[in-house]
Each structure stands twice: as structure tokens, then as C-alpha cells.
Amino acid sequence: MDNMMIYNVGRSVPDIAKKSFNNGSFSGTDINPMWRIKTLTELFGPCGIGWYYDVTSERAETYGGTVMAIVDLNLYIKVDGEWSKPIFGTGGNQLVKETKSGIRPSDEGYKMALTDALSVACKALGIGADVYFEKDITKYTKPVELFCEECGQLIYKVPKKDGTWMQPNELADYTKAKYGKAMCEKCASLAANKEKTA
């Protein structure tokens, strides 16, 4: 197996699976946990058959007025019929936080710590790598410039009705199939209007 195969297949995260956050202490990008599950399943098969994890430790740790849930786990994947060595992941989330209005407990602490731990193990495989290592541009991630066959301008991504984005290659493929040419948004709109009035 190519050493970079798993990394390169799992590295790119679609926009729909990413969400920016800023919790006051730091900011970054969250990856939807179900996207990781989907990616593991696409790469190795269903959970319990092609991959699984064992929780090795669950504990609470106190830092000042905050109690953290900490989860350690080992992720295992099956490649070419053989199980991997354990891929370690550790994660944490707040169980109890002291606020101005008093103590605030969370019944989601251990579940979210587990999700965090699995994300750390997945990171070791390169899953979601482009979120963590944005400057690692390769032939797999370097944007390919596509030009409109009607006006010669660059084709850019365009917003869709569901709030996600149609990438340049998707727009080019769509317009190629519908109008016989790869088109930018403007030329595609003109073609659609011309089709309506024909």
C-alpha cells in the first residue's frame, strides 16, 4: 500500500463539514464528527468490521474551578486484512465549570471528550489534515484554475440554495453537461435565460 494513500484520501474536509469557532480563549475550525465516521467507513469499512476503538481510560481532572472529563482510547484499522497497532487518542471536555452564577455541570462531558479523543487518533492518520496544516499544498489540494469556454474568465465557486458551495469543477461539469461548455456563473445565467426565452 502507498504510504500516503490514507493520508491523501482523508486529508480534505468539505466546507459543509467545517465550522469556524471562537470560544474566547482561541479560535479555529471544528470538523463535524460524523464526517470522520464517514471517512473511516469509506476507507476501512463499517465500525466493528473495518475499524474500531477501545476506551482505555475515563477520568475527571480538576483545574481551579473547572472539572474536565478526560478520555483516552486506542483506534484500530484493518488494512489488507490485518489489524493495525493501536493508534492513540486523548480528548477532554468540561464536566463542571464555575461561573459567576454558580456551578454549571454538563451531561455531555464524557461524550464530547470521546469525540475529541477519536479526532486526535484520526489526525494521526491524516484525516482532516488540511484543516490542521493549511499550508501543505500538494497536487492533491492545489486549486486547479478553470476558465469559462464562453467568455474566457476564471470560473469561481458559487453559493447553492442549501448554504453550501458549488466548487468551480462542479460548476464546470454541470454547465458542460447542460450547455455543452464549461461556463462561469454569469455565462451560465445568460445561457439559462436564453434557454427560457427560446
C-alpha positions as CSV (number, residue, x, y, z in Angstrom):
1,M,0.0,0.0,0.0
2,D,1.2,3.5,-0.8
3,N,2.3,5.2,2.4
4,M,0.4,8.3,1.7
5,M,-2.8,6.7,0.4
6,I,-4.9,7.0,3.7
7,Y,-3.5,10.5,4.4
8,N,-4.3,11.8,0.9
9,V,-7.8,10.3,0.7
10,G,-8.8,11.6,4.1
11,R,-7.0,15.0,4.2
12,S,-9.5,17.2,2.5
13,V,-12.6,18.3,4.5
14,P,-15.6,19.6,2.6
15,D,-16.9,23.0,3.5
16,I,-20.2,21.5,4.8
17,A,-18.3,19.5,7.4
18,K,-16.4,22.5,8.7
19,K,-17.5,25.2,11.2
20,S,-15.5,28.1,12.5
21,F,-15.5,28.8,16.2
22,N,-14.2,31.3,18.7
23,N,-14.7,30.4,22.4
24,G,-12.9,33.5,23.7
25,S,-9.7,31.6,24.5
26,F,-8.9,30.6,21.0
27,S,-10.4,30.2,17.6
28,G,-10.2,27.6,14.8
29,T,-12.2,25.2,12.7
30,D,-14.4,22.4,14.0
31,I,-14.8,19.3,11.9
32,N,-18.2,17.5,12.0
33,P,-17.6,14.2,13.9
34,M,-19.9,12.3,11.6
35,W,-17.7,13.3,8.6
36,R,-14.8,11.5,10.4
37,I,-17.0,8.4,10.9
38,K,-18.0,8.5,7.2
39,T,-14.4,8.8,6.2
40,L,-13.2,5.9,8.4
41,T,-16.1,3.8,6.9
42,E,-15.2,4.8,3.3
43,L,-11.5,3.9,3.9
44,F,-11.8,0.7,6.0
45,G,-15.4,-0.5,6.2
46,P,-18.1,-0.3,8.9
47,C,-17.3,0.3,12.5
48,G,-16.6,-3.0,14.2
49,I,-15.6,-4.7,11.0
50,G,-13.0,-2.4,9.3
51,W,-12.2,-0.2,12.3
52,Y,-13.0,0.1,16.0
53,Y,-11.7,1.8,19.1
54,D,-11.2,0.7,22.7
55,V,-11.6,3.3,25.5
56,T,-8.6,2.7,27.8
57,S,-9.3,5.4,30.4
58,E,-12.1,7.8,31.6
59,R,-11.3,10.2,34.4
60,A,-12.2,13.6,35.8
61,E,-9.4,16.1,36.5
62,T,-9.9,19.4,38.3
63,Y,-8.2,22.7,37.3
64,G,-9.2,25.5,39.6
65,G,-12.9,25.8,39.4
66,T,-13.2,23.6,36.3
67,V,-13.7,19.8,36.2
68,M,-12.6,18.2,33.0
69,A,-13.7,14.8,31.6
70,I,-10.7,13.1,30.0
71,V,-10.9,10.1,27.7
72,D,-8.1,8.0,26.3
73,L,-8.6,5.5,23.5
74,N,-6.9,3.3,21.0
75,L,-8.1,3.3,17.4
76,Y,-7.6,0.2,15.3
77,I,-7.9,-0.1,11.5
78,K,-7.8,-3.1,9.2
79,V,-5.6,-2.7,6.1
80,D,-5.1,-5.6,3.6
81,G,-6.8,-8.0,6.1
82,E,-4.5,-7.1,9.0
83,W,-5.3,-5.1,12.1
84,S,-3.1,-2.1,12.9
85,K,-1.2,-1.5,16.1
86,P,-3.2,0.9,18.5
87,I,-3.5,4.5,17.3
88,F,-3.7,6.5,20.5
89,G,-6.0,9.5,21.0
90,T,-6.8,11.6,24.1
91,G,-9.6,14.1,24.5
92,G,-11.2,16.4,27.0
93,N,-14.2,18.5,27.7
94,Q,-15.7,20.3,30.6
95,L,-17.8,18.4,33.2
96,V,-18.2,21.2,35.7
97,K,-17.4,24.9,35.3
98,E,-17.5,27.5,38.0
99,T,-19.2,30.7,36.7
100,K,-20.4,34.0,38.2
101,S,-23.9,32.5,38.5
102,G,-22.6,29.3,40.2
103,I,-21.6,25.8,39.3
104,R,-22.6,24.7,35.8
105,P,-22.5,20.9,35.2
106,S,-22.6,19.2,31.8
107,D,-24.0,15.7,31.0
108,E,-22.2,15.8,27.6
109,G,-18.7,16.0,29.0
110,Y,-17.6,12.4,28.6
111,K,-19.3,12.0,25.2
112,M,-17.6,15.1,23.8
113,A,-14.3,14.0,25.3
114,L,-14.7,10.7,23.5
115,T,-15.4,12.5,20.2
116,D,-12.3,14.7,20.8
117,A,-10.1,11.6,21.5
118,L,-11.3,9.9,18.3
119,S,-10.5,13.1,16.4
120,V,-6.9,13.1,17.8
121,A,-6.4,9.4,16.7
122,C,-7.8,10.2,13.2
123,K,-5.4,13.2,13.0
124,A,-2.5,10.7,13.2
125,L,-3.8,9.0,10.0
126,G,-4.1,12.4,8.2
127,I,-7.9,12.5,8.4
128,G,-8.8,16.2,8.2
129,A,-5.1,17.1,7.8
130,D,-5.8,20.2,5.6
131,V,-7.7,21.9,8.4
132,Y,-4.6,21.5,10.7
133,F,-1.9,22.0,8.1
134,E,-3.4,24.6,5.6
135,K,0.0,25.4,4.0
136,D,0.6,21.8,2.9
137,I,-0.4,22.4,-0.7
138,T,0.2,19.4,-3.0
139,K,-1.0,18.1,-6.3
140,Y,-4.0,16.7,-4.3
141,T,-5.1,20.1,-2.8
142,K,-3.7,22.8,-5.1
143,P,-6.7,24.5,-6.7
144,V,-6.9,23.9,-10.5
145,E,-7.8,27.1,-12.4
146,L,-10.8,26.5,-14.7
147,F,-11.7,29.0,-17.4
148,C,-15.1,29.7,-18.9
149,E,-15.3,28.4,-22.5
150,E,-17.7,31.2,-23.3
151,C,-16.0,34.4,-22.1
152,G,-12.6,33.1,-21.1
153,Q,-12.9,34.3,-17.5
154,L,-12.0,32.3,-14.4
155,I,-14.7,30.0,-13.0
156,Y,-15.3,30.6,-9.3
157,K,-17.2,28.7,-6.7
158,V,-20.9,29.8,-6.3
159,P,-23.3,29.6,-3.4
160,K,-26.1,27.0,-3.5
161,K,-29.6,27.3,-2.1
162,D,-28.8,25.0,0.8
163,G,-26.0,27.3,2.0
164,T,-23.1,25.2,0.7
165,W,-20.8,26.0,-2.2
166,M,-20.7,24.6,-5.7
167,Q,-17.0,24.3,-6.4
168,P,-15.5,25.5,-9.8
169,N,-15.0,22.0,-11.1
170,E,-18.7,21.1,-10.1
171,L,-20.0,24.2,-11.9
172,A,-17.8,23.4,-15.0
173,D,-19.1,19.8,-15.1
174,Y,-22.7,20.9,-14.6
175,T,-22.6,23.6,-17.4
176,K,-20.7,21.3,-19.7
177,A,-23.4,18.6,-19.4
178,K,-26.3,21.1,-19.7
179,Y,-25.0,23.6,-22.3
180,G,-22.1,21.8,-23.9
181,K,-19.5,24.2,-22.5
182,A,-17.8,24.8,-19.1
183,M,-19.1,28.2,-18.0
184,C,-18.8,30.7,-15.3
185,E,-21.8,31.8,-13.2
186,K,-22.5,34.8,-15.4
187,C,-22.4,32.9,-18.7
188,A,-24.4,30.1,-17.2
189,S,-27.1,32.5,-16.1
190,L,-27.2,34.1,-19.6
191,A,-27.5,30.6,-21.2
192,A,-30.3,29.7,-18.8
193,N,-32.2,32.9,-19.7
194,K,-31.7,32.3,-23.4
195,E,-33.0,28.8,-23.0
196,K,-36.1,30.1,-21.2
197,T,-36.9,32.6,-24.0
198,A,-36.2,30.2,-26.9
